[in-house]
Amino acid sequence: MDETRFQLVRGSSPEPRAVELTPRQIVAELDRYIVGQDKAKRCVAIALRNRYRRQRLPESLQEEIVPKNILMIGPTGVGKTLIARRLAKLVNAPFVKVEATKFTEVGYVGRDVDSMVRDLVETAIRMVRSEKTELVKDEAERAAVERLVDILAPLPLRQRPVRNPFQALFGGPADEDNGAGGDEPARDGSEADRLAEARARRAGIRRALLAGEMDDEMVEIEVPDRMPPMVEVFGGTGVEEMGINFQDWLGGLVPRRTKKRKVTIREARRILAAEEAGKLIDREDVTAEACRRAEQSGIIFIDEMDKIAGRERAGAGPDVSREGVQRDLLPIVEGSTVMTKYGPVKTDHILFIAAGAFHVSKPSDLIPELQGRFPIRVELDPLTKEDFRRILLEPQDSVTKQYQALLAADGVNVEFTDEALDLIADMAREVNEKTEDIGARRLHTIMERLLEDLLFEAPETKQERVTIDAEYVKRKLSDIIRDRDLSRFVL
């Protein structure tokens, strides 16, 4: 990201609270990954900029300004999810994507609607923990090296005089060797030599570890068992929905279990460094910062909203399961407090972006209360031939660049001619018109079919350069495109 264009606005926490981006800059950044859909980009850019504006207002007024949630309308594969995901990544905001069809009201099989907020908090916890781990990375790696040195070359145990157990229990007089000054007990020459030899050996191992000379050797370490005993009792089912952390609840009554693993020195350093970083990080600070980020900058993307919209059927009453989901979503979107295992989290200032194709139903089929909570509606355009061609070339992670990188790993350099790209784009448009319109995802099916033989033979071929031209594309795909029935199954 160009640091000359973007400024970080920092609050009391060490991490950026917001990113001062103008809406035009946000759209320009989204253009690097997403082709077209300018109206949708403008809407999300304004919503993001309003968050920054809100943070500059007095606290009394901040609470009164709620985000204007967005409803995206358009067929699958035109960029709805990608816009929301890239927007969250742009400002390092907690982001979760959920499907409305997975939620049902009480009494129907499905997940509780509150789980989307719990998932958002879990995402924020991982983000904050990762950031704080990076800050203590060097110290944690030094501690991990010292632990490995202790495992590979432990210091010899010193021989101390045996004390009477009653003397040790009731605090009898100290050994004569300790003396009044608290100095180390006197050692004979052989013990001092052994200690000096052990220290020299430890220093040599430490140097070898830091230089990476022992990375491929094996070592046995103890690691914590990931599954707490109480979760095993419950079988792991539904515990996360309850918002309860049994390990924290019971405290030290249930000790954490460990198990021995034999791993390479390289892997052991990574595992031990992660453990040491966990000791250096304050869990309370992580939890507080994560909950604050989820509340103030979290983004929840609700897909398939059209699947829970439906009119009342004459003589049959409303579709209870669909309307029930909408009514359960309503308090979360309006603003409520959800209990998580990290504490209560308010949803008042979370940005909700809903999306759906709305081929059969319409946004007006949603219950009026839910419609009112998504005041901004934007329709995404179907992709044209020119859009497909731009998708193949322009994005930073375009489809052609991905396949070129994959084949380059086997030593095959692939080039696409302009005529081939035009033909691929035209084929994608044609197949979408004749069959189901799946948007840009059609390019993946076509490219996979086009390069199937090359991907299969690349490790064994002696070709260093392959040119994909129009003739190559016609030879591989023309028969499938012409046969409409076959294209339904293959493409």
C-alpha positions in Angstrom: 0.0 0.0 0.0 1.4 3.4 -0.9 2.3 5.1 2.4 2.3 8.5 0.8 -1.4 8.3 0.1 -2.6 6.7 3.3 -2.3 7.9 6.9 -3.0 5.9 10.0 -5.0 7.6 12.7 -3.9 6.1 16.1 -5.8 6.2 19.3 -4.8 5.1 22.8 -4.1 1.5 21.6 -0.9 0.7 19.7 -2.9 -0.5 16.7 -4.5 1.7 14.0 -8.1 2.7 15.0 -9.0 3.7 11.5 -7.5 4.4 8.2 -7.9 7.9 6.8 -8.9 7.1 3.2 -11.0 9.3 1.0 -13.9 7.5 -0.8 -12.0 8.0 -4.1 -8.9 6.3 -2.7 -11.0 3.4 -1.4 -12.5 2.8 -4.8 -9.1 3.0 -6.4 -7.8 0.4 -4.0 -10.8 -1.9 -4.7 -10.2 -1.4 -8.5 -6.9 -3.3 -8.1 -8.8 -6.5 -7.4 -12.3 -6.1 -8.7 -13.4 -5.2 -12.2 -16.4 -2.8 -12.7 -19.3 -2.5 -10.2 -18.6 1.2 -9.6 -21.9 1.8 -7.9 -21.3 -0.9 -5.2 -17.7 0.3 -4.7 -19.0 3.9 -4.1 -21.5 2.7 -1.5 -19.0 0.7 0.6 -16.5 3.5 0.2 -18.9 6.1 1.7 -19.9 3.7 4.5 -16.2 3.2 5.4 -15.4 6.9 5.3 -18.4 7.6 7.5 -16.8 5.3 10.2 -13.8 7.5 10.2 -15.9 10.7 10.3 -17.8 9.3 13.3 -14.6 8.7 15.2 -13.7 12.3 15.0 -17.0 13.5 16.6 -17.7 14.0 20.3 -18.4 10.7 22.1 -22.0 11.8 23.0 -22.7 12.2 19.3 -20.8 9.0 18.3 -23.3 6.8 20.0 -26.2 8.4 18.1 -24.7 7.7 14.6 -25.3 4.2 13.4 -23.9 2.7 10.2 -26.1 2.7 7.2 -26.3 -1.0 6.2 -26.0 -2.0 2.6 -28.1 -4.5 0.5 -26.3 -5.7 -2.6 -28.5 -7.1 -5.4 -27.0 -9.1 -8.3 -26.4 -12.5 -9.7 -23.7 -14.8 -8.3 -20.1 -14.3 -9.3 -20.3 -10.6 -10.0 -18.2 -9.5 -7.0 -20.5 -9.0 -4.0 -18.5 -11.1 -1.5 -15.2 -10.0 -2.9 -16.0 -6.3 -2.5 -16.9 -6.8 1.2 -13.9 -9.0 1.9 -11.5 -6.7 0.2 -13.0 -3.7 2.1 -12.4 -5.4 5.4 -8.9 -6.4 4.5 -8.1 -2.8 3.3 -8.7 -1.4 6.8 -7.7 -4.6 8.8 -11.3 -4.8 10.2 -12.8 -8.1 11.7 -14.9 -9.7 9.0 -17.1 -12.8 8.8 -19.3 -14.1 6.0 -22.4 -16.1 6.8 -25.3 -17.5 4.9 -28.8 -16.5 5.9 -30.1 -20.0 5.1 -28.0 -21.5 7.9 -30.0 -19.6 10.5 -33.4 -20.7 11.7 -35.7 -19.5 14.5 -35.9 -21.5 17.7 -37.4 -24.9 17.1 -36.0 -25.4 13.6 -32.7 -27.1 12.8 -29.9 -24.5 12.2 -27.5 -22.2 13.9 -28.5 -19.4 16.4 -28.3 -16.0 14.7 -26.1 -14.8 17.7 -23.4 -17.1 16.4 -22.4 -14.6 13.7 -21.4 -12.1 16.3 -19.5 -14.7 18.3 -17.7 -15.7 15.0 -16.8 -12.0 14.5 -15.3 -11.7 18.0 -13.3 -14.9 17.4 -11.9 -13.4 14.2 -11.0 -10.2 16.1 -9.3 -12.2 18.8 -7.2 -14.0 16.2 -6.3 -10.6 14.6 -5.3 -8.9 17.8 -3.4 -11.9 19.1 -1.5 -12.1 15.8 -0.6 -8.4 16.0 0.6 -8.6 19.6 2.5 -11.8 18.9 4.4 -10.0 16.2 5.4 -7.4 18.8 7.0 -10.0 21.1 8.3 -12.2 18.4 12.0 -11.6 19.0 11.7 -12.2 22.8 9.6 -15.3 22.3 12.1 -16.8 19.9 15.0 -16.2 22.3 13.0 -17.9 25.0 12.2 -20.8 22.7 15.9 -21.2 21.9 16.7 -21.3 25.7 14.1 -24.0 26.2 15.6 -26.1 23.4 19.0 -25.7 24.9 17.6 -26.9 28.2 16.2 -30.0 26.4 19.3 -30.8 24.4 21.9 -30.0 27.0 20.5 -29.8 30.6 22.7 -28.5 33.3 23.9 -31.3 35.7 22.1 -31.5 39.0 24.2 -30.2 41.9 24.8 -32.5 44.8 23.4 -30.9 47.9 23.6 -32.3 51.4 20.6 -34.3 52.4 18.6 -32.5 55.0 16.4 -33.9 57.7 12.7 -33.8 56.4 11.5 -32.3 59.6 14.2 -29.7 59.4 13.1 -28.8 55.9 9.4 -28.8 57.0 9.7 -26.7 60.1 12.5 -24.4 59.0 15.5 -25.7 60.8 19.0 -24.1 60.6 20.5 -23.8 57.2 23.3 -26.0 55.9 26.7 -24.8 56.7 27.6 -24.6 53.0 25.0 -21.9 52.4 26.6 -19.5 54.9 25.1 -16.3 56.2 25.7 -14.5 53.0 23.5 -16.8 50.9 26.4 -17.8 48.5 26.2 -20.9 46.4 27.3 -24.1 48.2 30.9 -25.0 47.8 31.7 -27.4 45.0 34.6 -29.8 44.6 36.8 -29.6 41.6 35.1 -32.3 39.6 31.6 -30.8 40.0 32.9 -27.4 38.9 34.6 -29.0 35.9 31.3 -30.8 34.9 29.4 -27.5 35.2 31.9 -25.6 33.1 31.9 -28.4 30.5 28.0 -28.3 30.4 27.9 -24.6 30.0 30.4 -24.7 27.2 28.3 -27.4 25.5 25.2 -25.3 25.9 26.9 -22.3 24.4 27.9 -24.4 21.4 24.3 -25.7 20.9 22.9 -22.2 21.3 25.1 -20.9 18.5 24.2 -23.8 16.3 20.5 -23.3 16.9 20.7 -19.6 16.2 22.6 -20.3 13.0 20.0 -22.9 11.9 22.6 -25.7 11.7 20.4 -28.1 13.6 17.0 -27.3 12.0 16.6 -30.8 10.5 17.5 -32.8 13.6 14.7 -34.4 15.7 13.8 -33.5 19.2 11.1 -34.6 21.6 9.1 -31.8 23.3 6.0 -31.6 25.4 3.1 -29.6 23.9 -0.3 -28.9 25.4 -3.2 -31.1 24.4 -5.6 -29.0 22.3 -8.8 -30.7 23.5 -9.8 -29.7 27.0 -11.3 -32.5 29.1 -14.6 -30.8 29.6 -15.1 -30.4 25.8 -14.5 -34.1 25.4 -17.3 -34.9 27.9 -19.7 -32.8 25.9 -18.4 -34.1 22.6 -17.6 -30.6 21.3 -21.2 -30.2 20.0 -22.9 -27.0 20.7 -20.4 -25.8 23.3 -19.2 -22.9 21.2 -22.9 -21.8 20.7 -23.3 -21.6 24.5 -20.6 -19.0 24.7 -18.9 -20.8 27.6 -15.2 -21.4 28.0 -15.1 -24.3 30.5 -11.3 -24.1 30.9 -11.5 -20.5 32.1 -14.7 -21.2 34.1 -13.1 -24.0 36.1 -9.7 -22.3 36.4 -7.0 -24.5 37.8 -9.4 -27.3 38.9 -8.9 -29.0 35.5 -5.1 -28.9 34.7 -4.1 -28.6 31.1 -2.9 -31.9 29.6 0.3 -32.2 27.7 1.6 -34.8 25.3 5.0 -35.6 23.9 5.8 -35.0 20.2 8.9 -35.8 18.2 9.5 -33.0 15.7 12.3 -31.3 13.9 14.2 -28.5 15.6 12.8 -26.1 13.1 9.2 -27.1 14.0 10.0 -27.2 17.7 11.3 -23.6 17.6 8.0 -22.5 16.0 5.9 -24.4 18.6 7.9 -23.2 21.6 8.0 -19.7 20.3 4.2 -19.7 20.0 3.9 -20.9 23.6 6.4 -18.3 24.9 4.6 -15.5 23.0 1.3 -16.6 24.7 3.0 -16.2 28.1 4.2 -12.7 27.1 0.8 -11.5 25.9 -1.8 -10.2 28.4 -5.0 -12.1 27.6 -7.2 -9.5 29.2 -5.7 -6.8 26.9 -6.3 -9.0 23.8 -9.9 -9.7 24.8 -10.7 -6.1 25.5 -9.1 -4.8 22.3 -10.8 -7.6 20.2 -14.2 -6.8 21.6 -13.7 -3.1 21.0 -12.7 -3.8 17.4 -15.6 -6.1 16.8 -18.0 -3.5 18.1 -16.5 -0.4 16.4 -15.1 -1.7 13.1 -16.5 -5.2 12.5 -18.1 -6.1 9.2 -20.6 -9.0 8.8 -21.5 -10.1 5.3 -24.9 -11.9 5.2 -25.2 -13.8 1.9 -28.3 -15.5 0.4 -30.8 -13.0 1.8 -33.1 -13.7 -1.1 -33.5 -17.3 0.1 -35.2 -16.1 3.3 -37.5 -13.6 1.5 -40.9 -14.7 0.4 -44.5 -13.5 0.2 -47.3 -14.9 2.2 -49.0 -17.7 0.3 -52.8 -17.3 -0.1 -54.7 -19.4 2.4 -51.5 -20.9 3.9 -50.2 -18.1 6.0 -46.6 -16.9 6.0 -43.6 -19.2 5.5 -42.7 -19.5 9.2 -39.1 -20.7 8.8 -38.2 -17.9 6.4 -40.0 -15.1 8.2 -38.7 -16.4 11.5 -35.1 -16.1 10.4 -35.8 -12.5 9.4 -37.3 -11.7 12.8 -34.4 -13.3 14.6 -32.0 -11.3 12.4 -33.8 -8.0 13.1 -32.5 -7.4 16.7 -28.9 -8.2 15.7 -29.0 -5.8 12.8 -30.9 -3.1 14.7 -28.5 -3.2 17.6 -28.4 -5.5 20.6 -26.0 -7.0 23.1 -24.8 -10.5 22.5 -23.2 -12.6 25.2 -20.0 -14.2 24.1 -17.4 -16.2 26.1 -15.3 -13.1 26.1 -18.0 -10.9 27.5 -21.0 -8.8 26.2 -20.6 -7.4 22.7 -22.9 -4.6 21.3 -23.9 -4.8 17.6 -25.1 -1.2 17.3 -22.0 0.0 15.2 -21.2 -3.2 13.3 -21.6 -2.7 9.5 -23.9 -5.3 8.0 -23.7 -5.9 4.3 -26.4 -8.2 2.9 -26.5 -9.7 -0.6 -28.7 -11.9 -2.7 -29.5 -12.6 -6.4 -33.2 -11.9 -5.9 -34.1 -13.7 -9.1 -37.4 -15.0 -7.8 -38.1 -12.8 -4.8 -37.6 -9.1 -4.4 -36.1 -7.0 -1.6 -39.7 -5.7 -0.9 -40.6 -9.3 0.1 -38.5 -8.9 3.2 -40.4 -7.9 6.3 -40.7 -4.1 6.5 -38.6 -3.8 9.7 -35.7 -5.6 8.1 -36.0 -3.6 5.0 -35.6 -0.4 7.1 -32.3 -1.7 8.5 -30.8 -1.9 5.1 -31.5 1.6 3.7 -28.8 1.6 1.1 -29.5 -0.7 -1.9 -27.2 -1.1 -4.8 -27.6 -3.3 -7.9 -24.6 -5.0 -9.4 -24.4 -5.3 -13.1 -24.0 -8.6 -15.0 -20.6 -9.2 -16.5 -20.1 -8.4 -20.2 -17.4 -9.7 -22.6 -15.2 -6.7 -21.9 -15.6 -7.3 -18.1 -14.4 -10.9 -18.5 -11.4 -9.8 -20.5 -10.5 -7.3 -17.9 -10.9 -9.9 -15.2 -8.4 -12.1 -17.0 -5.8 -9.4 -17.2 -6.2 -6.4 -14.8 -6.6 -7.6 -11.2 -3.5 -8.0 -9.1 -4.4 -11.7 -8.7 -6.0 -12.3 -12.1 -7.0 -15.7 -13.3 -4.2 -15.8 -15.9 -1.6 -14.8 -13.4 -2.6 -17.5 -11.1 -2.3 -20.2 -13.7 1.0 -18.8 -15.0 2.4 -18.9 -11.5 1.2 -22.5 -11.0 2.8 -23.8 -14.2 5.9 -21.8 -13.6 6.4 -23.9 -10.5 7.0 -26.8 -12.9 9.3 -24.8 -15.1 6.7 -24.1 -17.8 6.2 -20.4 -18.9 2.8 -19.8 -20.3 1.8 -16.8 -22.4 -1.7 -15.8 -23.6 -2.2 -13.9 -26.9 -4.7 -11.1 -27.1 -6.8 -13.1 -29.5 -6.9 -16.0 -27.1 -8.1 -13.8 -24.3 -10.8 -12.3 -26.4 -12.0 -15.8 -27.3 -12.0 -17.0 -23.7 -14.0 -13.9 -22.6 -16.5 -14.4 -25.4 -16.9 -18.1 -24.5 -17.5 -17.2 -20.9 -20.2 -14.8 -21.8 -21.8 -17.2 -24.3 -21.9 -20.1 -21.8 -23.4 -17.9 -19.1 -26.1 -16.8 -21.5 -27.0 -20.3 -22.6 -26.8 -22.0 -19.2 -26.9 -20.6 -15.6 -25.2 -17.3 -15.2 -22.5 -17.8 -12.6 -20.5 -14.7 -13.3 -16.8 -14.6 -13.1 -16.7 -18.1 -11.7 -17.3 -19.3 -15.3 -13.7 -18.3 -16.2 -12.4 -20.8 -13.7 -14.3 -23.6 -15.3 -13.2 -22.6 -18.8 -9.5 -22.1 -17.8 -9.4 -25.4 -16.0 -10.8 -27.2 -19.0 -8.5 -25.3 -21.4 -5.3 -26.0 -19.5 -6.2 -29.5 -18.2 -3.8 -31.4 -20.4 -1.0 -28.9 -19.8 -1.5 -29.0 -16.0 -1.4 -32.8 -16.1 1.7 -33.1 -18.3 3.7 -30.1 -17.0 5.9 -32.0 -14.5 7.1 -34.4 -17.3 7.1 -32.1 -20.3 10.3 -30.7 -21.7 8.6 -27.6 -22.9 9.9 -24.4 -21.3 7.5 -22.0 -23.1 3.9 -22.6 -24.2 1.8 -20.0 -26.1 -1.9 -20.1 -25.7 -3.4 -18.6 -28.9 -6.8 -18.6 -30.5 -6.2 -21.8 -32.4 -5.3 -23.6 -29.1 -8.5 -22.3 -27.5 -10.7 -23.4 -30.4 -9.1 -26.9 -30.5 -9.7 -27.4 -26.8 -13.1 -25.8 -26.3 -15.1 -25.2 -29.5 -16.8 -28.6 -29.5 -17.9 -28.2 -26.0 -19.2 -24.7 -26.6 -21.2 -25.8 -29.6 -22.8 -28.7 -27.8 -25.2 -27.0 -25.4 -26.0 -30.2 -23.5 -22.4 -31.1 -23.1 -21.5 -27.5 -22.0 -24.0 -27.8 -19.2 -22.1 -30.7 -17.7 -18.5 -29.7 -18.6 -18.6 -26.0 -18.2 
